[in-house]
Amino acid sequence: MKKSLLSIIPFLAACAGEPPQNIGVQNGRLTPCPESPNCVSSFASDSEHAIDPIAASLEQIEGALLQLPAANIVSASTDYLYAEFTSAIMGFVDDVEFLHDRASGLTHVRSASRLGYSDLGANRKRIESIRDAVK
């Protein structure tokens, strides 16, 4: 048993993928989603990727993230928060970003899978659950 468990560790590490180098705030916006359907963004205008921003502060969002076992806050500043979510079964990692707009009081969001093409709606569901947690 021990040998077979050790043999799948490299496979599980490969599911995490490399952290993206193109995320963050650029010109006051979060990076656009790729064409694949495994991303949602409040800056997107197409129905496949678009999602509403969250009516909450970064502090409220951070509090909600701290309650989620799959979340790992990687970095946070005054107006930006970046977290990784790791799936329990396969170890897939999704990158989730939040950008607070002080003028509107809204927090923009981008949630994208690192690997694969479809996420079966996981990123959209995650953002909606965070939205519900901060109401």
C-alpha positions in Angstrom: 0.0 0.0 0.0 2.7 2.4 0.9 4.5 1.9 -2.4 1.3 2.5 -4.5 0.5 5.7 -2.5 4.0 7.0 -3.2 3.7 6.3 -6.9 0.7 8.6 -7.3 2.2 11.6 -5.5 4.0 12.9 -8.7 0.7 12.6 -10.6 -1.2 14.6 -7.9 1.5 17.3 -7.9 1.1 17.6 -11.7 -2.6 18.3 -11.2 -1.7 21.5 -9.4 0.1 23.0 -12.4 2.4 26.0 -12.3 1.1 29.3 -10.8 0.1 31.7 -13.5 2.5 34.5 -14.3 -0.1 36.7 -16.0 -2.5 37.4 -13.2 -2.9 40.5 -11.0 -4.1 44.0 -11.6 -3.3 45.5 -15.0 -4.7 49.0 -15.9 -7.1 48.8 -13.0 -8.6 45.5 -14.1 -8.1 41.8 -13.5 -6.6 39.7 -16.3 -9.2 38.6 -18.9 -10.4 35.0 -19.0 -9.0 32.7 -21.6 -11.4 31.4 -24.3 -11.9 28.1 -22.4 -15.0 27.9 -20.2 -13.2 27.3 -17.0 -13.0 30.9 -15.9 -15.4 33.6 -14.7 -14.7 37.3 -14.3 -16.7 40.3 -13.3 -14.9 42.2 -16.0 -16.0 39.8 -18.8 -18.9 40.8 -21.0 -19.7 37.4 -22.6 -22.3 35.2 -20.9 -20.0 32.2 -20.6 -17.4 34.1 -18.5 -19.4 37.0 -17.0 -20.3 37.1 -13.3 -21.4 40.0 -11.1 -18.9 41.6 -8.7 -19.5 41.0 -5.0 -21.0 43.7 -2.8 -18.5 43.2 0.0 -15.2 44.5 1.3 -12.0 42.5 1.0 -12.1 42.0 4.7 -15.5 40.3 4.5 -14.3 38.2 1.6 -11.1 37.3 3.4 -13.2 36.2 6.4 -15.3 34.0 4.2 -12.2 32.4 2.6 -10.7 31.6 6.0 -13.7 29.4 6.7 -13.1 27.4 3.5 -10.7 24.4 3.9 -9.8 24.4 0.2 -8.7 28.1 0.2 -5.2 29.3 0.7 -4.7 33.0 0.7 -1.4 33.6 -1.2 -1.3 37.4 -1.0 -3.4 40.4 0.1 -3.0 44.1 0.0 -5.3 47.1 0.5 -7.4 46.5 -2.6 -6.3 43.1 -4.0 -6.5 39.5 -2.7 -5.2 36.4 -4.4 -6.1 32.9 -3.3 -5.6 29.3 -4.5 -8.3 26.7 -4.1 -7.2 23.0 -4.2 -9.8 20.3 -5.0 -9.9 17.6 -2.4 -9.9 14.5 -4.6 -7.5 15.3 -7.5 -5.6 18.3 -6.2 -6.5 20.6 -9.1 -5.7 24.2 -8.3 -7.9 27.2 -9.3 -6.6 30.8 -9.0 -9.1 33.3 -7.5 -8.5 37.0 -7.4 -10.5 39.9 -5.8 -10.1 43.6 -6.7 -12.0 46.0 -4.5 -13.3 49.2 -6.1 -13.6 51.8 -3.4 -15.7 54.1 -5.5 -18.5 51.6 -6.0 -18.0 49.5 -2.9 -17.9 46.4 -5.1 -15.3 43.8 -5.3 -14.5 42.4 -8.7 -13.5 38.8 -9.1 -11.8 36.4 -11.4 -11.7 32.6 -10.8 -9.9 30.3 -13.2 -8.7 26.7 -13.4 -5.0 26.3 -14.0 -5.4 23.1 -16.0 -7.9 21.6 -18.3 -10.6 23.0 -20.5 -14.0 22.6 -18.7 -14.5 23.0 -14.9 -18.1 21.8 -15.0 -19.1 25.2 -13.4 -16.9 24.9 -10.4 -15.5 28.4 -10.6 -18.9 30.0 -11.0 -20.3 27.9 -8.1 -17.3 28.9 -5.9 -17.8 32.6 -6.4 -21.6 32.4 -5.8 -20.9 30.5 -2.5 -18.5 33.2 -1.5 -21.1 35.9 -2.4 -23.6 34.0 -0.2 -21.2 33.8 2.7 -20.7 37.6 2.8 -24.3 38.6 2.7 
